[in-house]
Amino acid sequence: MNPGGRAFAVVVAAGQGSRMGAAVNKVYLPLLGRPLLAWTLDAFQHCQAVDQVCLVVTEADRSRCQDEILETGAFTKVTKLVTGGKTRQESVYNGVTALNGILRASDDVVAIHDGARPLLSAALLRKTIDAARQYGAAAPIIPAKDTVKWVGSDGFLKGTPDRSRLGLVQTPQAFRAGRLLEVLEWAGRRGLGATDEAALFEQRLIEVRAIEGDEANLKVTTPHDLFLAETFLVGRGKAGSAVGVGKAGSGMRVGIGYDIHRLEAGRRLVLGGVEMRHPDGLGLAGHSDADAAVHAVMDALLGAAGLGDIGTLFPPGDPRFAGADSLKLLEAVVGVLGERGLTPANIDLTIVAEAPKISPHVGLMKQKIAAACGLKAEAVGVKATTNEGLGPVGEGRGIAAYAVATVDGRRRSRPRERK
């Protein structure tokens, strides 16, 4: 038992909003070989300050959560699986009341966390719990870096608040158990709503202590956020254990690649080495075949090897590479790695496009990329999503791709097999 009372957590994996174009709740999307939600739960499982976790999911996701998260046996602190409500606030209430029978109102602390924040550190979690124990309520805040503007309903700027007094709130937010239950029930009786618990406490005129947050503690809401999360995890040395490719110091290296190309008329549309048809007859513009997916893979491999980017090996103005097959260029990259004693071990590729539909081509993409890299198809992951109408990709003016690659310096390259 923790001194000064116990600490419980309610992790909300229900009502997470957008599915980022995927067929499943984003908290089950793969993040370096594991469901995103598994990374989120890691912080609670390994933080000694937390005694038990209540996980709140949608009714539709209960079976998936049981199979993909709980039956792994990795999260022994998850003692309750609760169905969420129509809103985040209802889901939090369901989670807290599920713990009500074992909570001590004055001694225990409850931390509320979004399931879509997979980068929570044990240090921030403990700091938030400690602050709630001292002040009754606490929430992590990061400063607003950009100038914030009031925008009127007519679309014109109406004012500029003082940025030095503004902050962006994160989770976990932690509260004394009795106070949290009282505020949630008070808001429910009055039909009051808020996007987080701290806002309800403000409406109840109860002070919430602001503590320093963590900029890495991002909430995954877009495909770009998922890419950033992968980047942070790789930087923390988590990639090896996540994808089953060895531990730090074992010769494994990780690289990240990104590419984007414009769509225009009169061009072929090739992605992952597979030619497909755009519903508007568009293709990707570029000096080679403009295969953004394979280009991202090449940059990831070169990055893992510390060899720069594809523009260094294949200058865009060089006539030798005009209209070049990007799979052939990928084979050349693998050859360059082989000369340095490095071999591809794993590829994880995400394609971001509004059109065409990518899923029918995923299997063939995996085969072609794997063959070019000398890998088995199961060592290549290919996913697709949309940008939900945001930015040039969301507006249908381009296609982007992100890739994470691991390379192995411990083994010799083997001959590539073409299918």
Buried (B, 14 or more C-beta within 10 A) or exposed (E): EBEEBBBBBBBBBBBBEEBBBBEBBBBBBBBBBBBBBBBBBBBBBEBEBBBBBBBBBBEEBBEBBEEBBBEEEBBEBBBBBBBBBEBBBBBBBBBBBBBEEBBEEEBBBBBBBBBBBBBBBBEBBBBBBBBBBEBBBBBBBBEBEEEEEEEEEEEEEEEEEEEEEEBEBBBBBBBBBBBBBBBBEEBBEEEBBBEBBBBBBBBBEBEBBBBEBBEBBBBBBBBBBBBBBBBBBBEEEBBBBBBEBBEEEEBBBBBBBBBBBBBBEEBBBBBBBBEBEBEEEBBBBBBBBBBBBBBBBBBBBBBBBEBEBBEEBBEEEEEEBEEBBBBBBBBBBBEBBBEEBBBBBBBBBBBBBBBBEBEEBBEBBBBBBBBBBBBEBEBBBBBBBBBBEEBBBBEBEBBBBBBBBBBBBEEEBEEBEEE
